Amino acid sequence: MRAALARAQAYGLLAGAFGRPDAAFEADVTEGGFGGALAEALAALGHQELAAAAAGAGGEPEGLLAAEFARLFNPSVHANCPPYGTEYTGAHVFMRAQHLADVAGFYRAFGLRVAADFRERPDHIATELEFMQVLALKEALALARRERAHAGICRRAQARFLREHLGRWLAPYCQRLAALDAAGFYARVAGLARDFAAKDSARLGVEPQIGIAPPVTEPVSEGDSPGRELEVACPTPGGEADDPR
């Protein structure tokens, strides 16, 4: 149960890092609270090297994080560094649509719903990381209640989601993000997410087939109108789960 809670803490902190930063989060990063909490979770799982890297993930001058977020995650940058999993796992638009529907199906299977105030696709990096957090929390709760069958369902779902979705695309995404700003906060945190997901995949006995980065395209100019985003959110618990096997 302790391992499941530590995994949930790590996934939750990583998910929160990819939301739009407010003043409280900027202060937490600057003062070392974010890096310290993530390091604690990773150390509890025996990932000492990742914990050391996480401990140094702060130190950004306060006020610069929001500017970095806007520069990296605006629609014009999405063209060359999209934070959406299906852009790296689907070879063509029809496959991407199928993978996107599968991601949404995982959420529904575990009684999760999306919030109306989060305007991103279900395969956004923050949403997929938060889904893993919720599954790990459900596993921990089931273990605390001695509901081993339900804990097994949650654990198998985590393994499958890493194998088929999250574990496949973090590596090429980090490669693109590092090319834009290798020393920046978001590139470093994405690298931590990639390495943690890889270790978690091994822990769960799966080996995801790594996706490929999408072709580089010209950035969208201010006068252009990028594709309309879907209004979705990091899911929140809403009921019991069915085994998604």
N, C-alpha and C positions, 0 to 999 in steps of 0.2 A: 504493500500500500504506500509506503514512504517513497518508493521509486516512482510510482504513478503520480504522486503529488508533486515530486520534484520535476518530473517531465511536464506536468501541467503548468507549473510555474515558469519553466523555461519557454514553453510554447506561448504562453500568455504574454510574457514580457516581450518576446520577439514580435508577436502580432501587434502589440501596442506601439512598438517603435515605428511601424509603418503607417500609423494613422497620422492625420495632420497635427503637427506639434502645437500645443498651447503653451502658455507661460509656465504652467506648473511642470509640464514634461521637460521643457528646456532647462528649468532650474534643477530638476531631478538628474538630468544627464550631466549638467555642468558641475554639480556638487558630488557626483559619483554614486548617487543612490541607485540609478538604473543599472550601471555596470556592476555594482556590488551585489545587487539582488540576483542578477543573471549569473554572476560568478558563483554565488552561493548554491543556486540550483544545479548548475553544471558540476560543481565540485561534489555535491551530494550523490551524483550519478557516476562519479569516478572519472570525469572528463577534466583532468587537471590542466591540460594544455589549453583547452577551450575556456576554462575558468580564468586562467591568467590573461587570455586575450580579452575576455569580457570585462575583466576588472579595469582594463585600459580603454574601454569603449567610450568613456566620458571625456570631460575636459574641453568640450566645445565652448567657445566664448558665447555667453548668453546673448540671444538675439540673432545669432547666425544660423541656427538650426532651421528656423522657418524659411529663411532665404534659400538655404540649401535644398529644402524639401520642394519649394516652388520651382527652383531651377531644374531639378532632376525629374520631378513628377508632373510637369505640366504637359498638356496634350501634344505639343510639338516634339517633346522628348519621347513620349510614348511610342512614336513611330519607330524609333531605333532602340528603345529600352523598355518595352511594355512590361508592366508588373503583373501580367495575367498569364496563368499557367498554360492555358490552351494554345497560346501563341508559340509555345515551345514543344508541345506534344502532338499537335495536329499538322499534318503535312499540307492540308488544303482546307478550304473554308467549311466543307461539309464534315470533315473529320473533327475540326475544331468545334463545330456546333454540337456534334455527338458527345465530345468530351465535356463540353460545358454542361450539357444536360445530365451527364453522369455525375458531375460534381454536385449539381443541385439535387440529384437523386440521393446522394449520400446524406445531405443535410436533412432532407425530408424523412429518410429512413430512421433518423434518430430524433424525430419530433422537434426539429429546429426550425425556427422561422427567421426571416430577415427583417431588419428594422427599416422603417421608411426614410430615415434621415441619413442613410449611408449610400451615396450615389456611386457605387462601383459594381463591377461584375462579380458573380459568385466565385470566380477563379482568381480574384485579386490575392496578392501575397498575404495581406493581413487577414483576409477571411479564411484562407486555407490553414494558416497557422493557428488561428483561433479555433477552428474546427478540431484540430488535433488537441488543443488545450481542453476543449469540452469533453472529447472522448476519453482523455486521460483522467479527467475529474470523475466522469461516470464510472470508469474502471475502479478508481480508488474508492468511491462510494460503495460500489458493489462488493469489493473486497472487505470493506469495513462491516458490511451487513452479512458477510459470509455467503453472498450470492455468487458463487463461483461460475455458474453457467452464464450469468449476465456479464460478469467480468470478462469471460472468454469471448463473448460476442463483441464487446468494446475493444478488446485487444486485437481480435482478428480484423475488425474494421480499420483500426489504426494501421495495421500492417498492409492491408489492401490499399488504403488511401495513399500511403507512402509509395507503394510499389506502382500504382497506376496514375498518380497525380503529383502530389507535392515533391516527392523524392526524385521525380524525373526532370524537373525544370529549374530547380534552384541553381544548379551549376552553370548552365548557359546564361541564366539571368545575371548571376554574379559577374560573369565574364563581361557582359555588356556594361553593367553598372561600374565595374572597376575601370573600364576604358574611359568612362566619363569623369570619374573622380576617385581614383584608387585609395587615396588617403582620407576620404571623407567619412563622416559618421555612418551614412546609409550603406556605403559599399562595405564597410567593416562589419556592420550588423548583418547585412545580407550574407557575408562570408561565414559568420557565426551560425546563421540559420542553415546554410548549406551543410556545414560540417556537422552540426548537431543532428540534422535530419539523416545524414549518411550514417552516423553512429547509431541513431535510433533505428534505422532500417536494419542494420546488422543485429542489433539487440532483439528485434522482432523477427529475424530470420528471413528477410526479404532483400532482394537486390534489384532496385529499380533500373529500368533501361533509360539511360540519360537521353534527354531530348536534344534538339539542336536549336541554335539561335535563329530567329527569323531573318530574312534578308534585310540588309540596310536600305532604308528608303530616305528620301529627302524630307527634312522636317517640315511640319505644317506652318505656313506663315500666318501672321496675325489676321490677315484678311480672309483666310480660308476657314471653312467650317468643318472641324473634325467630326467623326462619327458620333452619334448620340450615345451616351453611356446608359447602361441599364441601372435602375435604381434598386440596389440591393445592399446588404450589410453583412458584417460579421454576424453569424447566427447566434441566437440566444436559446437556452434550453426551453423546450416546450413539451416534453412528454417522453414516453418510453420508446425504446428502439426495437426495430426488427433486425434480425440477423441479415446483413446485406450480402451474405455469401451467394 
